[in-house]
Amino acid sequence: MEDEPQPPPVPGPLPLVRNERDILRLALEVAARCGDPNPELIEHITGTREAVTKTTGSWVYGDEPSYLIAMRGRFSARRRRPPIVKLPEAGNQFVSYPGQVLVVEIESGRVTDSGSSPDYPDLASVGPVVIDYQGSA
């Protein structure tokens, strides 16, 4: 009898962002969890939750001061599917994408929103853009 494959262990909680210096640590942790430990670019902006989420095409109402952290790289995630659909084992169970974003509420330091996209958000539409990391090309 063969052992059944086990899912990878669930990673622990994400680090809190207590100040802007913590943004890079959080972003690199998320990038690694999403399959790219050396992303091309990590940037952030500061604004209200509503303003920063609007740049992603999503729109979360809220006036909480927040950071939007945007990453460009080669990320991947398990393909979402309805629970009743079973893909064949040979099927592509992962999807790749070049953009990953995180929204962090400044007061709590916790990630409130996250997502992936083929499009990179227009950070400059909210305010000054801070480059936190630029990988080697």
Secondary structure, 3 states (H helix, E strand, C coil): CCCCCCCCCCCCCCCCCCCHHHHHHHHHHHHHHCCCCCCCEEEEEEEEHHHHHHCCCCCCCCCCEEEEEEEEEEEEEECCCCCCCCCCCCCCCEEEEEEEEEEEECCCCCEEEEEEECCCCCHHHCCCCEEEEECCC
